[in-house]
């Protein structure tokens, strides 16, 4: 079996910046034969922070696409930059008439801004703040742990300066896939650490932050962590817009725009973010090709 793939740089309009993701197209005829175990082995071989398996529909009229998201170690129910990258690939690169992605965390509505060519995704959310907190020599706070969905959890570490941010080196949780410290019913997926520093506001009134995120390694741009951080920072309710700049220390600058609305119907929280600022889709080193495996 051969599977076609495309690589994209997400959250950037600069080639070789942003956060790379590989999108592997799975024909409908191969869906039953390609197992989750085989997908994990393929994801491990790519060795990127996440890999997307894009399941092609049996009907060309379908406006939904089912996707599976894998890190190099495990499948996850949702992740930000693979979602934005896949949305950009579908709506901008290949110009398909798609309105939603179906993930293990739920349905994600997607749309393309006709002027900026940016993608907007309304993410599934079940924001939860856990009892457990964490300490670090970098600050004197009890740093909270938050989930944006069940399976994607982040320790949020606020730091006073960029100099302090430069000292961040690791995930406070230790092993990223040990979720036993989380609240009962939430011990799924992974725990990573998001470090952040306030940078004031921009000309549009959006709150600006520099961030770094560590799981098993440092991640250049993390949409799920940025969305969770936006929800945490909007704890008082209302509507807020944020710009998170991540990956600078790695030489892979990402710009992630997040809008959060809290206190809507039923008191639910909502998050949405813009990404893939521009279009270097499929141009990460010219990597468009196919992945073959032996039966």
Secondary structure, 3 states (H helix, E strand, C coil): CEEEEEEEEECCCCCCCCEEEEEEEECHHHCCCCCHHHHHHHHHHHCCCCEEEEECCCCCCCCEEEEEEECCCCEECCCHHHHHHHHHHHHHHCCCCCCEEEECCEEEEEEECCCCCCEEEECCCCCEEEEEEECCCCCCCCEEEEEEECCEEEEEEECCCHHHHHCCCCCCCCCCCCCCCCCCCCCCCEEEEEEEEEEEECCCCCEEEEEEEECCCEECCCHHHHHHHHHHHCCCCEEEEEEEEECHHHCCCEEEEEEEEECCHHHCEEEEEEECCCCCECCCCCCEEEEECCC
